[in-house]
Amino acid sequence: MFKTAKRILILLSLLFTGLYLSCNEYMGFSVDCSECYSIEPDSSDITIYLTINHNYRSIPIIVYKDQVDDNRIEYIDTAYSSPYYLFVPVNQYYSVKAEYSADGKTTYAVDGDKLNTKHVSESCDVECWVVTGGVMDVRLKYE
């Protein structure tokens, strides 16, 4: 009875260790090996989609580390085109708050995403790292 319990415990330990170590493995369906990083990147672009039109020609944005409510400001700028790109450290959750003002009314749009690096173990013949996430959509749903 104790041998069976011990074997089950060992198997579960191996399973959880394997799952933990594979957290950085990319499990996506397609990888373009020509776009791999040979070493893990420490920074990459986040992509922010905004509503830019005749009513909203410039949009003030604030980029935060973590959630907006944590108030850890990473960057403040005004966007004049969409998408807007910002080069930031990877393996971090980012949030963005966009301020849309027109006709005396102000509307805020908020979104967030984690910018991750992932190791691609079997998709390419060479050491390969890819960057995933980091896409935020703060476009207005109505105008």
C-alpha positions as CSV (number, residue, x, y, z in Angstrom):
1,M,0.0,0.0,0.0
2,F,2.8,2.4,0.9
3,K,4.7,1.5,-2.3
4,T,1.7,2.4,-4.5
5,A,1.2,5.7,-2.7
6,K,4.9,6.4,-3.0
7,R,4.9,5.7,-6.7
8,I,1.9,7.9,-7.3
9,L,3.5,10.7,-5.3
10,I,6.7,10.4,-7.4
11,L,4.7,10.4,-10.6
12,L,2.8,13.4,-9.6
13,S,6.0,15.2,-8.6
14,L,7.5,14.5,-12.0
15,L,4.4,15.6,-13.8
16,F,4.2,18.9,-11.9
17,T,7.9,19.5,-12.3
18,G,7.6,18.9,-16.1
19,L,4.6,21.3,-16.3
20,Y,6.5,24.0,-14.3
21,L,9.6,23.7,-16.5
22,S,7.6,23.9,-19.7
23,C,5.8,27.2,-18.8
24,N,8.2,29.1,-21.1
25,E,7.6,26.7,-24.1
26,Y,5.7,28.1,-27.0
27,M,2.8,25.8,-27.9
28,G,1.5,27.8,-30.8
29,F,0.6,26.2,-34.1
30,S,3.0,28.0,-36.4
31,V,6.5,29.5,-36.0
32,D,8.4,31.4,-38.7
33,C,11.9,30.2,-37.9
34,S,13.4,33.1,-39.8
35,E,12.0,35.5,-37.3
36,C,13.4,33.7,-34.2
37,Y,15.6,35.3,-31.6
38,S,18.6,33.1,-30.9
39,I,18.8,34.4,-27.4
40,E,15.9,35.4,-25.2
41,P,15.1,39.1,-25.8
42,D,14.8,41.4,-22.8
43,S,12.6,44.0,-24.6
44,S,10.1,44.1,-27.4
45,D,7.2,46.3,-28.7
46,I,3.7,46.4,-27.3
47,T,1.1,47.3,-29.8
48,I,-1.8,49.7,-29.0
49,Y,-4.8,50.1,-31.3
50,L,-6.5,53.5,-31.1
51,T,-9.4,55.3,-32.8
52,I,-7.8,58.0,-34.8
53,N,-10.1,60.0,-37.1
54,H,-11.4,63.5,-37.8
55,N,-13.0,63.6,-34.4
56,Y,-10.0,62.2,-32.5
57,R,-6.7,63.4,-34.2
58,S,-4.5,63.0,-31.1
59,I,-5.1,60.7,-28.2
60,P,-3.3,61.1,-24.8
61,I,-2.2,57.7,-23.5
62,I,-0.7,56.4,-20.3
63,V,1.0,53.0,-20.3
64,Y,1.2,51.3,-16.9
65,K,3.2,48.3,-15.6
66,D,0.6,45.9,-14.2
67,Q,-3.0,47.1,-13.8
68,V,-4.1,50.7,-14.3
69,D,-5.3,50.7,-10.6
70,D,-1.8,50.0,-9.4
71,N,-0.7,53.4,-10.9
72,R,2.8,52.3,-11.8
73,I,3.2,54.6,-14.8
74,E,5.7,53.4,-17.4
75,Y,5.2,55.9,-20.2
76,I,3.1,59.0,-21.1
77,D,2.6,60.2,-24.6
78,T,0.1,61.4,-27.2
79,A,-0.6,59.1,-30.1
80,Y,-1.3,60.5,-33.6
81,S,-1.6,57.2,-35.5
82,S,-2.7,53.7,-34.9
83,P,-1.3,51.2,-34.2
84,Y,1.0,52.8,-31.7
85,Y,4.2,50.9,-30.7
86,L,6.2,51.2,-27.6
87,F,9.5,49.3,-26.8
88,V,9.3,47.9,-23.3
89,P,10.8,45.1,-21.1
90,V,9.3,41.6,-21.7
91,N,7.7,39.2,-19.3
92,Q,5.6,41.9,-17.8
93,Y,1.9,42.8,-17.8
94,Y,1.1,46.2,-19.2
95,S,-2.1,48.3,-19.2
96,V,-2.9,51.3,-21.3
97,K,-5.5,54.1,-20.7
98,A,-6.5,56.3,-23.7
99,E,-8.3,59.5,-23.2
100,Y,-10.8,60.5,-26.0
101,S,-12.1,64.1,-25.7
102,A,-14.7,65.7,-28.1
103,D,-17.5,68.2,-27.7
104,G,-16.8,68.7,-24.0
105,K,-17.1,65.0,-23.2
106,T,-14.2,62.7,-22.2
107,T,-14.2,59.0,-22.6
108,Y,-11.5,56.6,-21.3
109,A,-10.7,53.3,-22.8
110,V,-8.6,50.7,-20.9
111,D,-7.0,47.4,-21.9
112,G,-4.0,45.3,-20.8
113,D,-2.0,42.3,-21.9
114,K,1.2,40.4,-20.9
115,L,4.2,40.7,-23.1
116,N,5.9,37.2,-23.0
117,T,8.9,35.5,-24.4
118,K,8.5,31.8,-25.2
119,H,11.2,29.2,-26.1
120,V,10.4,27.2,-29.2
121,S,11.8,23.7,-28.5
122,E,11.0,21.6,-31.5
123,S,9.7,23.8,-34.3
124,C,13.1,25.1,-35.6
125,D,16.5,23.6,-36.2
126,V,18.2,26.4,-34.2
127,E,17.7,27.9,-30.7
128,C,14.5,30.0,-31.1
129,W,12.7,32.5,-28.9
130,V,9.5,34.2,-29.9
131,V,7.6,37.1,-28.3
132,T,3.9,36.8,-27.7
133,G,1.1,39.0,-26.4
134,G,1.5,42.7,-25.7
135,V,-1.5,43.7,-27.9
136,M,-4.0,46.2,-26.5
137,D,-7.1,47.5,-28.1
138,V,-8.4,50.8,-26.8
139,R,-10.4,51.7,-29.9
140,L,-13.8,53.2,-29.3
141,K,-16.6,50.8,-30.0
142,Y,-19.0,53.6,-31.1
143,E,-18.3,57.1,-32.4
